[in-house]
Amino acid sequence: MNSYSHHWALTPYNLGMCAEWTPENRRTHYMTLCKPDDRIYFAGEHMSYIGCWMAGAFEASRAAVQALHTRALSNVAYGERSLPRRNPAFSGMKTGAS
Ligand SMILES: Cc1cc2nc3c(=O)[nH]c(=O)nc-3n(C[C@H](O)[C@H](O)[C@H](O)COP(=O)(O)OP(=O)(O)OC[C@H]3O[C@@H](n4cnc5c(N)ncnc54)[C@H](O)[C@@H]3O)c2cc1C
């Protein structure tokens, strides 16, 4: 059996292992980071309270997917005619509406 060992801190351009939040930054910037920027949703351990762990990455990813899902459902509920206005990605797409 072969094995491989690597000191990750010696990897070029690696600036650290994970995000470090100060209590002040949590108060002032955390909620802003958690909000999507229009159609761009962020996820990662840095967006959780379980920083530096895979569990934090899972939790933040789940929250982002859940928010996307809720948004997609609200677009459907709004009706097909509103799709191009609410989401430019749908403009020009045939919706099947008569
Ligand atoms: C040495 C080490 C040991 C660890 N051990 C553990 C452990 O035992 N248990 C544990 O729970 N956690 C551990 N962690 C932490 C865990 O690995 C991270 O918390 C987790 O991987 C973070 O997931 P993430 O999705 O937020 O980010 P990442 O896993 O870093 O994923 C980000 C991805 O984005 C990609 N990317 C970056 N820039 C771009 C770009 N411009 N375009 C496209 N893709 C891009 C990267 O290549 C990467 O694949 C360890 C971390 C390190 C460094």
The ligand as a MOL file (V3000), in Angstrom:
LIG
                    3D

  0  0  0     0  0            999 V3000
M  V30 BEGIN CTAB
M  V30 COUNTS 53 58 0 0 0
M  V30 BEGIN ATOM
M  V30 1 C -5.2700 20.3990 6.4060 0
M  V30 2 C -6.7540 20.4540 6.6570 0
M  V30 3 C -7.3440 19.4550 7.4190 0
M  V30 4 C -8.7190 19.4780 7.6630 0
M  V30 5 N -9.2860 18.4670 8.4060 0
M  V30 6 C -10.6160 18.4520 8.5980 0
M  V30 7 C -11.2220 17.3820 9.3100 0
M  V30 8 O -10.5720 16.4340 9.7530 0
M  V30 9 N -12.5720 17.4220 9.4870 0
M  V30 10 C -13.3490 18.4380 8.9980 0
M  V30 11 O -14.5720 18.4200 9.1870 0
M  V30 12 N -12.7900 19.4660 8.3450 0
M  V30 13 C -11.4500 19.5000 8.1170 0
M  V30 14 N -10.8700 20.5290 7.4260 0
M  V30 15 C -11.7230 21.6450 6.9910 0
M  V30 16 C -12.5300 21.2830 5.7680 0
M  V30 17 O -11.6730 20.7170 4.7880 0
M  V30 18 C -13.1500 22.5790 5.2300 0
M  V30 19 O -13.8730 23.2380 6.2630 0
M  V30 20 C -14.1100 22.3030 4.0950 0
M  V30 21 O -13.4880 21.5840 3.0620 0
M  V30 22 C -14.6250 23.6410 3.5540 0
M  V30 23 O -15.4880 23.3740 2.4710 0
M  V30 24 P -15.8830 24.5360 1.5260 0
M  V30 25 O -16.8420 23.9430 0.5390 0
M  V30 26 O -16.3070 25.7260 2.3020 0
M  V30 27 O -14.5370 24.9910 0.7790 0
M  V30 28 P -13.5100 24.1180 -0.0710 0
M  V30 29 O -13.5540 22.6650 0.2960 0
M  V30 30 O -12.2060 24.8360 0.0590 0
M  V30 31 O -14.0630 24.2290 -1.5460 0
M  V30 32 C -13.8800 25.3820 -2.3130 0
M  V30 33 C -13.6740 24.9040 -3.7500 0
M  V30 34 O -13.7230 26.0430 -4.6100 0
M  V30 35 C -12.7300 25.8810 -5.5750 0
M  V30 36 N -12.4240 27.2170 -6.1050 0
M  V30 37 C -11.7260 28.2200 -5.5450 0
M  V30 38 N -11.6930 29.2790 -6.3440 0
M  V30 39 C -12.3790 28.9450 -7.4460 0
M  V30 40 C -12.6980 29.6220 -8.6460 0
M  V30 41 N -12.2930 30.8660 -8.8760 0
M  V30 42 N -13.4280 28.9880 -9.5640 0
M  V30 43 C -13.8570 27.7190 -9.3550 0
M  V30 44 N -13.5880 27.0210 -8.2340 0
M  V30 45 C -12.8650 27.6300 -7.2970 0
M  V30 46 C -11.5710 25.2300 -4.8280 0
M  V30 47 O -10.6950 24.5800 -5.7110 0
M  V30 48 C -12.3090 24.2510 -3.9490 0
M  V30 49 O -12.5050 22.9930 -4.5600 0
M  V30 50 C -9.5110 20.5180 7.1470 0
M  V30 51 C -8.9020 21.5100 6.3620 0
M  V30 52 C -7.5630 21.4800 6.1170 0
M  V30 53 C -6.9360 22.5490 5.2580 0
M  V30 END ATOM
M  V30 BEGIN BOND
M  V30 1 1 1 2
M  V30 2 1 2 3
M  V30 3 2 2 52
M  V30 4 2 3 4
M  V30 5 1 4 5
M  V30 6 1 4 50
M  V30 7 2 5 6
M  V30 8 1 6 7
M  V30 9 1 6 13
M  V30 10 2 7 8
M  V30 11 1 7 9
M  V30 12 1 9 10
M  V30 13 2 10 11
M  V30 14 1 10 12
M  V30 15 2 12 13
M  V30 16 1 13 14
M  V30 17 1 14 15
M  V30 18 1 14 50
M  V30 19 1 15 16
M  V30 20 1 16 17
M  V30 21 1 16 18
M  V30 22 1 18 19
M  V30 23 1 18 20
M  V30 24 1 20 21
M  V30 25 1 20 22
M  V30 26 1 22 23
M  V30 27 1 23 24
M  V30 28 2 24 25
M  V30 29 1 24 26
M  V30 30 1 24 27
M  V30 31 1 27 28
M  V30 32 2 28 29
M  V30 33 1 28 30
M  V30 34 1 28 31
M  V30 35 1 31 32
M  V30 36 1 32 33
M  V30 37 1 33 34
M  V30 38 1 33 48
M  V30 39 1 34 35
M  V30 40 1 35 36
M  V30 41 1 35 46
M  V30 42 1 36 37
M  V30 43 1 36 45
M  V30 44 2 37 38
M  V30 45 1 38 39
M  V30 46 1 39 40
M  V30 47 2 39 45
M  V30 48 1 40 41
M  V30 49 2 40 42
M  V30 50 1 42 43
M  V30 51 2 43 44
M  V30 52 1 44 45
M  V30 53 1 46 47
M  V30 54 1 46 48
M  V30 55 1 48 49
M  V30 56 2 50 51
M  V30 57 1 51 52
M  V30 58 1 52 53
M  V30 END BOND
M  V30 END CTAB
M  END
